[in-house]
Amino acid sequence: MTAPGPARSDAKDLTVAPSASDILKEVAEKLGPTPVQVERTLAEANITLKSPTAADRRLRIIRLRASGTKHSGDDFTVEQPFTPGVWAIVHPDNSAGKTSLLEFLVFPLRGGPRDLPPDVRSWLRHLSVDIAVAGRAIRIVLDVDNQPHPQLRGRILAGESVDQLLAADDEALRLLATASGNEEVSRCIGEFFLDALRMEHTNLWQVTGGADGEGAPQVHGWASYFGACYLNPGGDEILLGDVAGGLPGRLMELFVDIPYSTALTQLSVAGKREKKTITQGQRRAEGDAEARRTEREAWQTELADVTRQIEAWRRTAAQDISPLLRAADQAATELRGVRALLEEAEQTLTEVSAARMRAEQGLLDARETWQARRVLGRLDPVCCPRCEEPLGSVRRSEEREQANCAVCTRPLPEVDPETAEALLAELEQTLERAQDAEREATDRRLRAVEVVQSALADHREAAAGLEQGLATSQAHDRLRDLEIRAAELRGRLEATGSTPPAPPVPVSAQVLAATEEAVRAAVDAAAKQLFPAMNEAIVELATRFGVQNLDSVKLDRAGKVNAVKAGVKTTFKRLSRGDRLRMRIATVIALLRVSADRGVATHPGLLLIDSVAAEEVTEVPARTLIAELQAIAAELPELQVVLTTAQPELVDALPKDHLITSDGEHLF
């Protein structure tokens, strides 16, 4: 602000902050590298340390223009000029368009509306706002084409002066930027204001953010900063802005112009990111060490087992297999010999069994007939003695049954009974001898079988011994394999025996930590001098705005008010809804006042307040608040406040040309 209010020594006597070179030098002396190396390390983390200089962030609305077509088909046009001071958009009826008019201002200034009803937004065809931004004459134009799927287009134009801006058409102004689509338009407007007001994106660390849930930076741009201009409703529990956490404190530090506050935020986020990386690396190292311990236990168990096998194979390898080979050969020879004897006994048994069977058959045939020729027939010719023609079975049958010679077919002569008896006795003796021979052959075979079975058992035993001996002959190869494996296991255990040392803290992390410490000291020193002045201003302003029994407030860098009412500590969310709004307005005005006392304009100087009296129970507190806002506007000539209310009697003290109202049912 260019016209400071009453002098306040606490703000004016602010200790000069150290330069960026001083901080780089301090960090270099602490860690060892040169200031250039420290600066290069910071640059690798996308951090540029700049000496603090006061920024001109004045933002003033000059003119609003809007046009479109309602759903009824009626066209509407809005053209409203603005000057510094307190402005009121007022109409006694609900849904008359008060919030929509305020959102017409918010839309091009913020890059997107916050609470514009969807139906009203669909009416818009053209929306533009003429503003003065840090002394520059700027026009932001938003157009919506009349298509089935309307497309938003945005342009940012610059004029040579405010007068030229007001008099010129869009085509006569210099085009700075253009964008299409809601997201691109919002991004374009946000980037323009950040650049024009010398601001940067703010990264706040979100502890549970990121894909791994272990923390990640949350980026905030112009739309979040605009929360210090477009105040939250009275019932909202956040002091400033749309995001709880560190953003309210960040807005206060930024707009009261605490030196290096942006750099401190960047360093804090970069340090936490580095710490997260280190922590994850340590966790991986611990996991690797645990896996290594598990592997070592498995290797030690395997080595013990291999060692036992080596000892056993060494004992086995000392045995001689020559006797086993000889025993196996001898057993095989003996087995072959007894098997030959068995075969001979079996052949003899077969022959004597056949002889016994023939003797039995001959005796049977002789006993079947009393005729002696049956005995003589034992000559049993097989063919004719003359022609050697074989005798058939028929002739043999006739010889037995009819006593006809099988050779000549004549009746056989009768045989003497005594001769027949002698022949039968001889046949019986022959049978007895055949039976004795068969029994002897059978005994020989049984003895031969027993000898073969014994020899076979001996051979099997010798073969098993030989097989074991042959396996023993392979012990040297197996032993060599086992000893190689044991050496491999011992090598692994020796190589992994010592615990790996913890990785050193990276130089980048050391630089970030040391720089953050140095910058934090500068920020703390400035806050200790500026925040007491803020506290005093908030108490004074909030009391003037109607907060009862307020003893003190103590702002902290987290954006908490820490109020004391009637001797009782009261958090911001414990305040009444009306007191929250008054405290919120008092905080922003205090920012403006402290900045003005220092001769800087670090807050845009613009306040937008919707439904200023919605939280009030009676008319008096609301009147008091608006009256005090008007008094503050006189104290800070470039302050611009635009508020809405449904109670015209609350703003009857405002100049008529600062009232935006209508006698009709709607404001537009």
C-alpha positions in Angstrom: 0.0 0.0 0.0 1.3 3.4 -0.8 -0.3 5.4 2.0 0.8 3.9 5.4 -1.3 4.2 8.5 -0.1 5.3 11.9 3.5 4.4 12.6 4.1 1.2 14.5 7.7 0.9 15.5 7.7 -2.8 15.9 7.2 -3.2 12.2 9.4 -0.5 11.1 12.4 -1.6 13.2 12.5 -5.0 11.5 16.0 -6.4 11.6 17.5 -6.5 8.2 17.4 -10.1 6.9 20.7 -11.7 5.8 21.3 -11.7 2.0 21.3 -14.9 0.0 25.1 -14.7 -0.3 25.4 -14.5 3.5 23.3 -17.6 3.9 25.2 -19.5 1.3 28.5 -18.5 2.9 27.2 -19.6 6.3 26.3 -23.0 5.0 29.6 -23.4 3.1 31.6 -22.6 6.3 29.6 -25.1 8.2 29.9 -28.0 5.8 33.1 -27.3 3.9 32.2 -26.8 0.2 32.3 -23.4 -1.5 29.2 -21.1 -1.6 29.1 -21.8 -5.4 28.9 -25.6 -4.7 26.2 -25.0 -2.1 24.2 -22.9 -4.6 24.6 -25.6 -7.2 23.4 -28.3 -4.9 20.3 -26.2 -4.1 19.7 -25.7 -7.8 19.7 -29.5 -8.3 16.7 -29.5 -5.8 15.0 -26.7 -7.9 15.7 -24.2 -5.1 17.0 -20.8 -5.9 17.9 -18.7 -2.9 17.2 -15.0 -3.6 17.9 -12.0 -1.4 14.5 -10.7 -0.1 13.1 -7.7 -1.8 9.6 -6.2 -1.2 7.1 -7.2 -3.9 4.3 -5.0 -5.2 1.3 -7.2 -5.1 -1.4 -4.6 -5.3 -4.6 -5.8 -7.1 -7.5 -3.4 -7.8 -10.7 -4.1 -9.7 -11.5 -1.3 -12.2 -14.5 -2.6 -14.1 -16.6 -5.7 -14.5 -18.5 -6.6 -17.7 -20.7 -9.6 -18.3 -23.3 -10.6 -20.8 -25.2 -13.7 -21.8 -28.6 -15.3 -22.3 -30.8 -16.7 -19.6 -32.7 -20.0 -20.0 -35.8 -17.9 -20.5 -34.2 -16.5 -23.6 -33.8 -13.0 -22.2 -30.4 -11.4 -22.7 -28.6 -9.7 -19.8 -25.7 -7.3 -19.6 -23.7 -6.2 -16.6 -21.2 -3.3 -16.6 -20.0 -2.1 -13.2 -17.0 0.2 -12.5 -15.2 -0.1 -9.2 -13.0 2.2 -7.2 -11.1 1.7 -3.9 -13.2 1.5 -0.7 -16.0 -0.7 0.5 -18.6 -1.9 -2.1 -21.8 -3.7 -1.3 -23.8 -6.0 -3.6 -27.2 -5.8 -1.9 -30.7 -7.1 -2.6 -33.3 -8.2 0.0 -34.4 -11.3 -1.9 -32.7 -14.7 -2.1 -31.6 -15.9 -5.5 -31.5 -12.4 -6.8 -27.9 -12.8 -8.1 -25.8 -11.3 -5.3 -23.4 -14.3 -5.0 -23.4 -14.7 -8.8 -22.2 -11.1 -9.3 -19.5 -11.6 -6.8 -18.5 -14.9 -8.6 -18.4 -12.9 -11.9 -15.5 -11.1 -10.3 -14.0 -14.3 -8.8 -14.1 -16.3 -12.1 -11.5 -14.3 -14.1 -9.5 -13.3 -11.0 -9.1 -16.8 -9.5 -9.1 -18.8 -12.8 -12.4 -20.5 -11.9 -15.5 -19.7 -9.7 -15.8 -21.1 -6.3 -19.6 -21.0 -5.8 -21.2 -19.9 -9.1 -24.5 -21.7 -9.6 -24.3 -24.1 -12.6 -27.4 -22.6 -14.2 -26.0 -19.0 -14.0 -22.7 -20.2 -15.4 -24.5 -21.7 -18.4 -26.0 -18.3 -19.2 -22.6 -16.6 -19.6 -21.3 -15.8 -23.1 -18.8 -13.0 -22.3 -17.1 -12.1 -19.0 -14.3 -9.6 -18.6 -12.6 -7.7 -15.8 -10.3 -4.7 -16.0 -7.8 -4.6 -13.2 -4.6 -2.9 -12.1 -2.0 -5.5 -11.2 1.2 -4.2 -9.6 0.7 -1.0 -11.5 -0.1 -2.7 -14.8 -3.4 -2.2 -16.7 -4.7 -5.7 -17.5 -7.9 -7.1 -18.9 -8.9 -10.7 -18.5 -11.5 -11.9 -21.0 -13.5 -15.1 -20.8 -15.8 -16.1 -23.8 -18.1 -19.1 -24.0 -19.2 -20.1 -27.5 -22.9 -21.0 -28.2 -22.4 -24.6 -29.1 -24.0 -27.9 -27.9 -20.9 -28.4 -25.8 -19.7 -24.9 -24.9 -16.0 -24.3 -24.9 -14.4 -21.7 -22.6 -11.7 -19.5 -24.1 -9.6 -17.0 -22.2 -7.4 -14.1 -23.1 -5.2 -11.8 -21.0 -4.7 -8.4 -22.5 -2.5 -5.4 -21.5 -3.1 -1.7 -21.9 -0.6 1.2 -21.7 -2.6 2.8 -18.8 -5.9 2.4 -16.9 -7.4 5.2 -19.0 -6.4 3.5 -22.3 -7.6 0.2 -20.9 -11.1 1.6 -20.2 -11.4 3.3 -23.6 -10.0 0.5 -25.8 -11.6 -2.5 -27.4 -10.0 -5.9 -27.0 -8.4 -5.7 -30.4 -6.6 -2.5 -29.5 -4.9 -4.1 -26.5 -1.7 -6.2 -26.4 -2.3 -9.9 -26.2 -0.3 -11.5 -23.4 -1.7 -15.0 -23.3 -4.6 -17.1 -24.6 -6.0 -20.5 -23.6 -9.0 -22.8 -24.3 -10.8 -25.2 -22.0 -11.5 -24.9 -18.3 -8.2 -26.4 -17.0 -6.0 -24.5 -19.5 -7.8 -21.2 -18.8 -7.4 -21.7 -15.0 -3.7 -22.6 -15.5 -3.1 -19.6 -17.7 -4.7 -17.1 -15.3 -2.9 -18.7 -12.3 0.5 -18.5 -14.0 -0.1 -14.9 -15.0 -0.9 -13.8 -11.5 2.0 -15.7 -9.9 4.4 -14.0 -12.3 2.8 -10.6 -12.1 2.7 -10.6 -8.3 6.2 -12.2 -7.9 4.9 -15.3 -6.3 5.8 -19.0 -6.7 3.9 -22.2 -6.3 3.9 -23.5 -2.7 4.8 -27.1 -1.9 3.4 -28.4 1.4 4.4 -31.8 2.6 1.5 -34.2 2.9 2.6 -36.9 5.3 0.4 -39.7 3.9 0.7 -38.5 0.2 2.3 -40.2 -2.7 1.7 -43.6 -4.4 3.5 -45.3 -1.5 1.6 -43.4 1.2 4.8 -42.3 2.8 4.6 -38.6 2.0 4.7 -36.3 -1.0 4.6 -32.6 -1.8 1.2 -31.0 -2.4 1.5 -28.2 -4.8 -0.6 -25.0 -4.3 -0.9 -22.2 -6.8 -2.7 -19.0 -7.3 -6.2 -20.4 -6.6 -5.0 -21.3 -3.1 -3.4 -17.9 -2.6 -6.7 -16.2 -3.7 -8.2 -17.6 -0.4 -6.5 -14.6 1.3 -8.6 -12.3 -0.9 -11.9 -14.2 -1.2 -12.6 -15.0 2.4 -14.2 -18.2 3.6 -17.7 -18.2 4.9 -18.1 -17.4 8.6 -18.8 -20.9 9.6 -15.7 -22.3 7.9 -13.1 -23.7 10.4 -10.1 -22.7 8.3 -8.7 -19.3 8.9 -7.6 -18.5 5.3 -7.7 -20.4 2.1 -9.4 -23.7 1.0 -6.9 -26.2 2.4 -6.3 -27.1 6.1 -2.9 -27.7 7.4 0.0 -25.5 6.7 -1.6 -23.3 4.0 -3.1 -20.6 6.3 0.2 -20.0 7.9 1.9 -20.0 4.5 -0.5 -17.3 3.3 0.2 -15.1 6.4 3.9 -15.4 6.0 3.7 -14.6 2.3 1.4 -11.6 2.6 3.0 -10.1 5.6 6.3 -10.4 3.6 8.4 -12.5 6.0 11.7 -12.8 4.2 12.6 -16.2 2.8 9.2 -17.7 3.8 8.9 -19.2 0.3 12.4 -20.5 0.3 11.9 -22.1 3.8 8.8 -23.9 2.5 10.7 -25.2 -0.5 13.7 -26.3 1.7 11.4 -28.0 4.1 9.6 -30.0 1.4 12.9 -30.8 -0.3 14.4 -31.9 3.0 11.5 -34.2 3.8 11.6 -35.7 0.3 15.4 -36.3 0.8 14.7 -37.8 4.2 12.0 -40.0 2.8 14.5 -41.2 0.1 17.1 -41.9 2.8 14.6 -43.7 5.0 13.4 -45.9 2.2 17.0 -46.7 1.3 17.7 -47.7 4.9 14.6 -49.8 5.0 15.7 -51.6 1.8 19.2 -52.0 3.3 17.7 -53.5 6.5 15.5 -55.8 4.4 18.6 -56.9 2.4 20.5 -57.5 5.7 17.6 -59.6 7.0 17.5 -61.6 3.8 21.3 -62.0 4.0 20.9 -63.3 7.6 18.4 -65.8 6.4 20.6 -66.9 3.6 23.6 -67.2 5.9 21.6 -69.5 8.2 20.7 -71.7 5.2 24.3 -71.7 4.1 25.6 -72.6 7.6 23.1 -75.5 7.8 24.1 -76.8 4.4 27.8 -76.5 5.2 27.3 -78.6 8.3 25.5 -81.2 6.3 28.2 -81.2 3.5 30.9 -81.5 6.2 29.3 -84.6 7.6 29.0 -86.1 4.1 32.7 -85.4 3.4 33.7 -87.3 6.6 31.6 -90.3 5.6 32.9 -90.4 2.0 36.4 -90.1 3.2 36.0 -93.2 5.3 34.4 -95.0 2.4 37.1 -94.0 0.0 39.7 -95.8 2.1 38.3 -99.3 1.4 40.0 -101.9 -1.2 37.6 -103.6 -3.6 40.1 -106.3 -5.0 38.9 -109.0 -2.6 35.4 -108.2 -3.5 36.1 -108.7 -7.2 37.8 -112.1 -6.6 34.9 -113.2 -4.3 32.4 -112.2 -6.9 34.3 -114.1 -9.7 34.6 -117.2 -7.5 31.0 -117.1 -6.6 30.0 -116.8 -10.2 32.3 -119.7 -11.2 30.8 -121.9 -8.5 27.3 -120.9 -9.5 27.9 -121.9 -13.1 29.4 -125.3 -12.0 26.5 -126.3 -9.7 24.0 -125.1 -12.3 25.7 -127.5 -14.8 25.4 -130.4 -12.3 21.8 -129.4 -11.7 21.1 -129.5 -15.4 22.8 -132.9 -15.7 20.7 -134.3 -12.7 17.5 -132.9 -14.3 18.4 -134.6 -17.6 19.1 -137.9 -15.9 15.8 -137.6 -13.9 14.0 -137.0 -17.1 15.5 -140.1 -18.8 14.9 -142.5 -15.9 11.4 -141.2 -15.4 10.7 -142.0 -19.0 12.2 -145.5 -18.6 10.1 -146.0 -15.5 7.0 -144.9 -17.3 7.8 -147.4 -20.2 8.3 -150.2 -17.7 5.0 -149.5 -16.0 3.3 -149.4 -19.3 4.9 -152.7 -20.5 3.9 -154.5 -17.2 0.4 -153.1 -17.5 0.0 -154.3 -21.0 1.3 -157.8 -20.1 -1.1 -158.1 -17.2 -4.1 -157.0 -19.2 -4.1 -160.3 -21.2 -3.3 -163.8 -20.2 -2.2 -164.6 -23.7 1.6 -165.1 -23.9 1.7 -163.4 -27.2 1.0 -160.2 -25.3 4.3 -160.8 -23.7 5.9 -161.7 -26.9 4.3 -158.8 -28.4 6.6 -156.7 -26.3 9.0 -157.1 -29.2 6.7 -154.3 -30.6 7.9 -154.1 -34.2 7.4 -150.7 -35.7 7.5 -151.7 -39.4 7.4 -154.7 -41.7 10.8 -156.4 -41.5 10.7 -156.8 -45.3 9.5 -153.6 -46.8 10.0 -151.5 -43.7 6.5 -150.0 -44.1 5.4 -148.5 -40.7 2.7 -150.5 -38.8 -0.4 -148.5 -38.2 -2.4 -148.1 -35.0 -5.2 -150.2 -36.3 -3.0 -153.3 -36.7 -1.5 -152.8 -33.3 -5.0 -152.5 -31.8 -6.1 -155.8 -33.6 -3.0 -157.5 -32.2 -3.9 -156.6 -28.7 -7.6 -157.3 -28.9 -7.8 -160.2 -31.4 -4.3 -161.7 -31.1 -3.6 -161.0 -34.8 0.0 -160.3 -35.7 0.5 -156.7 -36.5 3.0 -157.7 -39.2 1.3 -160.5 -41.1 -2.3 -160.3 -39.6 -2.4 -164.0 -38.9 -3.5 -165.3 -35.5 -0.6 -165.4 -33.1 0.4 -168.7 -31.7 -0.6 -169.4 -28.1 2.1 -168.8 -25.5 3.1 -171.1 -22.7 1.8 -169.8 -19.3 5.0 -170.5 -17.6 6.8 -168.5 -20.2 4.4 -165.7 -19.7 4.8 -165.7 -15.9 8.6 -165.6 -16.4 8.3 -162.6 -18.7 5.9 -160.8 -16.3 8.4 -161.4 -13.4 11.2 -160.0 -15.6 9.0 -156.9 -16.4 8.3 -156.3 -12.7 12.1 -156.5 -12.0 12.7 -154.0 -14.8 10.1 -151.7 -13.3 11.6 -151.9 -9.9 15.0 -151.1 -11.2 13.5 -148.1 -13.2 11.8 -146.9 -10.0 15.0 -147.1 -8.0 16.8 -145.3 -10.7 14.2 -142.5 -10.7 14.3 -142.1 -6.9 18.0 -141.9 -7.0 17.9 -139.3 -9.8 15.2 -137.3 -7.9 17.5 -137.3 -4.8 20.4 -136.1 -6.9 18.3 -133.3 -8.4 17.1 -132.2 -4.9 20.7 -132.1 -3.7 21.8 -130.2 -6.8 18.9 -127.7 -6.3 20.1 -127.1 -2.7 23.6 -126.6 -3.8 22.5 -124.2 -6.6 20.4 -122.1 -4.1 23.3 -121.9 -1.7 25.7 -120.9 -4.6 23.1 -118.4 -5.8 22.9 -116.8 -2.3 26.7 -116.7 -2.2 26.8 -115.1 -5.6 24.2 -112.4 -4.6 26.1 -111.6 -1.5 29.3 -111.3 -3.5 27.6 -109.2 -6.1 26.2 -106.8 -3.4 29.6 -106.5 -1.9 31.0 -105.8 -5.3 28.3 -103.2 -6.1 29.1 -101.4 -2.8 32.8 -101.7 -3.6 32.2 -100.2 -7.0 30.2 -97.3 -5.4 33.1 -96.8 -3.1 35.4 -96.5 -6.1 33.4 -93.4 -7.1 33.9 -91.7 -3.7 36.8 -89.6 -4.9 34.6 -87.9 -7.5 31.8 -87.3 -5.0 34.2 -86.2 -2.3 35.7 -83.6 -4.7 32.2 -82.3 -5.5 31.4 -82.0 -1.8 34.7 -80.2 -1.0 34.1 -77.7 -3.8 30.6 -77.0 -2.5 32.0 -76.6 1.0 34.5 -74.1 -0.2 31.8 -72.1 -2.0 29.7 -72.0 1.2 32.7 -70.9 3.3 33.4 -68.1 0.8 29.9 -66.9 0.9 29.8 -66.9 4.7 33.1 -65.1 4.8 32.1 -62.4 2.3 28.8 -61.7 4.1 30.0 -62.1 7.6 30.3 -58.4 8.5 27.3 -56.1 8.7 27.5 -53.5 5.9 28.1 -50.0 7.3 25.2 -47.5 7.2 25.3 -45.4 4.0 26.6 -41.9 4.7 24.1 -39.0 4.6 24.3 -37.6 1.1 25.9 -34.2 0.7 22.6 -32.9 -0.8 20.7 -33.8 2.3 23.4 -32.1 4.5 23.2 -28.9 2.3 19.4 -28.9 2.4 19.3 -29.4 6.2 22.0 -26.7 6.9 20.4 -24.2 4.5 17.0 -24.8 6.0 18.4 -24.2 9.5 20.0 -20.9 8.4 16.9 -19.8 6.5 14.6 -20.8 9.4 16.7 -18.6 11.7 16.1 -15.6 9.5 12.4 -16.4 9.2 12.0 -16.9 12.9 13.8 -13.6 13.6 11.4 -11.7 11.2 8.3 -13.5 12.6 9.3 -12.6 16.2 9.2 -9.0 15.2 6.3 -9.0 12.8 3.8 -11.3 14.5 3.6 -9.2 17.7 2.5 -6.3 15.6 0.0 -8.6 13.8 -1.3 -9.8 17.1 -1.9 -6.3 18.4 -3.6 -5.3 15.1 -5.9 -8.3 15.1 -7.0 -7.7 18.7 -7.7 -4.0 17.9 -9.5 -4.7 14.6 -11.5 -7.7 15.9 -12.7 -5.7 18.9 -13.7 -2.9 16.6 -15.5 -5.5 14.4 -17.6 -6.7 17.3 -15.7 -9.6 18.9 -16.5 -9.5 22.6 -14.2 -10.1 25.5 -11.1 -10.6 23.3 -8.1 -10.3 25.6 -5.3 -11.4 23.1 -4.4 -13.4 20.2 -1.2 -15.1 19.4 -0.6 -16.1 15.8 1.7 -18.9 15.0 3.4 -19.9 11.8 0.9 -22.7 11.3 -1.9 -20.2 10.8 -3.5 -20.7 14.2 -5.0 -17.6 16.0 -4.8 -19.0 19.6 -7.3 -16.4 21.0 -7.9 -15.7 24.7 -11.5 -14.6 25.5 -12.4 -13.5 29.0 -9.2 -15.2 30.2 -10.0 -18.5 28.5 -7.9 -19.9 25.7 -10.2 -20.4 22.7 -9.2 -22.1 19.4 -10.4 -20.6 16.1 -12.9 -23.4 15.5 -14.4 -22.9 19.0 -15.3 -19.3 18.2 -18.8 -18.5 17.1 -19.5 -18.4 13.4 -19.8 -14.6 13.4 -16.6 -14.2 15.4 -14.8 -16.5 12.9 -15.7 -14.2 10.1 -14.7 -11.1 12.1 -11.4 -12.7 13.1 -10.8 -13.7 9.5 -11.4 -10.1 8.3 -9.3 -8.7 11.1 -6.4 -11.0 10.2 -6.3 -9.9 6.6 -6.6 -6.2 7.5 -3.8 -6.7 10.0 -1.7 -8.1 7.2 -2.4 -4.9 5.2 -1.8 -2.6 8.1 1.6 -4.2 9.1 2.7 -4.2 5.4 1.6 -0.5 5.1 3.6 0.4 8.2 6.7 -1.0 6.5 5.9 0.8 3.3 5.3 -2.3 1.2 2.3 -3.8 -0.5 2.7 -7.5 -0.1 -1.1 -8.3 0.1 -3.2 -7.5 -3.0 -5.4 -5.2 -0.9 -8.6 -6.8 -2.2 -11.2 -8.4 0.0 -14.3 -10.3 -1.3 -16.8 -11.3 1.3 -20.0 -13.2 0.6 -23.1 -12.8 2.9 -21.3 -10.7 5.4 -24.2 -10.6 7.8 -25.4 -14.2 7.4 -23.8 -15.3 10.7 -25.2 -12.4 12.7 -28.1 -12.7 15.1 -28.8 -9.0 15.4 -28.3 -6.0 13.2 -25.9 -4.2 15.5 -22.8 -6.4 15.1 -23.2 -6.4 11.3 -23.5 -2.6 11.2 -20.5 -2.3 13.4 -18.4 -4.6 11.1 -19.3 -2.7 7.9 -18.8 0.7 9.5 -15.4 -0.4 10.7 -14.5 -1.7 7.3 -15.3 1.7 5.9 -13.1 3.3 8.5 -10.3 1.0 7.7 -10.7 1.8 4.0 -10.2 5.4 4.9 -7.1 4.5 6.7 -5.8 2.3 3.9 -6.8 4.3 0.7 -6.1 1.5 -1.7 -8.1 -1.2 0.2 -10.9 -2.5 -1.9 -13.7 -4.5 -0.3 -16.6 -6.1 -2.2 -19.2 -7.7 0.0 -22.8 -9.1 -0.4 -25.7 -8.8 1.9 -29.5 -9.3 1.9 -30.0 -6.5 4.4 -30.0 -3.1 2.7 -30.2 -1.3 6.1 -26.8 -2.5 7.0 -25.1 -0.6 4.2 -27.1 2.6 4.3 -24.0 4.5 5.5 -22.0 3.6 2.3 -21.9 6.0 -0.6 -24.8 5.4 -3.0 -22.3 4.9 -5.9 -20.7 2.0 -3.9 -24.0 0.1 -3.7 -24.7 -2.4 -6.5 -28.5 -3.1 -6.2 -31.7 -3.1 -8.2 -35.3 -2.3 -7.7 -36.3 -5.3 -9.7 -36.6 -8.9 -8.8 -33.0 -9.7 -9.9 -29.8 -7.8 -10.0 -29.3 -8.7 -13.7 
